[in-house]
């Protein structure tokens, strides 16, 4: 197993705990940053290492066109929920 595969597997194992512990605060920070950046309808956002969507989901709710990617399938699954 390569180092990248080990990292991906680690993020997969940690995804649910990360979502529970980190995402609520990260979402509040993202909402403030998006407001300051005046992100809304017509904006386009690329979220690399999107995790469970702390930035992507608030941006989409504001009307932005969002492309979110993550290396961890478990993180992407949380984002898609």
Residue pairs with C-beta under 8 A, 6 or more apart in sequence:
1 9
4 71
7 71
8 71
8 72
8 73
11 18
11 71
11 72
11 74
11 75
12 72
12 73
12 74
12 75
13 74
15 51
15 52
15 72
15 74
15 75
15 77
15 78
16 74
16 78
18 51
18 52
18 75
19 51
19 52
19 78
22 51
22 54
23 51
23 52
23 53
23 54
26 51
26 54
26 55
27 54
27 57
27 58
29 54
30 54
30 55
30 58
30 59
31 58
33 55
34 55
34 58
34 59
34 62
34 64
39 45
39 59
39 62
39 64
40 62
40 63
40 64
41 62
41 63
41 64
42 63
42 64
43 59
43 62
43 63
43 64
43 65
44 64
44 65
44 66
44 67
45 55
45 56
45 59
45 64
45 65
45 66
45 67
46 66
46 67
46 69
47 53
47 55
47 56
47 59
47 66
47 67
47 68
47 69
48 69
49 69
49 70
49 71
50 56
50 68
50 69
50 70
50 75
50 76
50 79
51 70
51 72
51 75
51 78
51 79
52 75
52 78
52 79
53 68
53 78
53 79
56 66
56 68
56 79
57 79
59 66
60 66
68 79
69 76
70 76
70 79
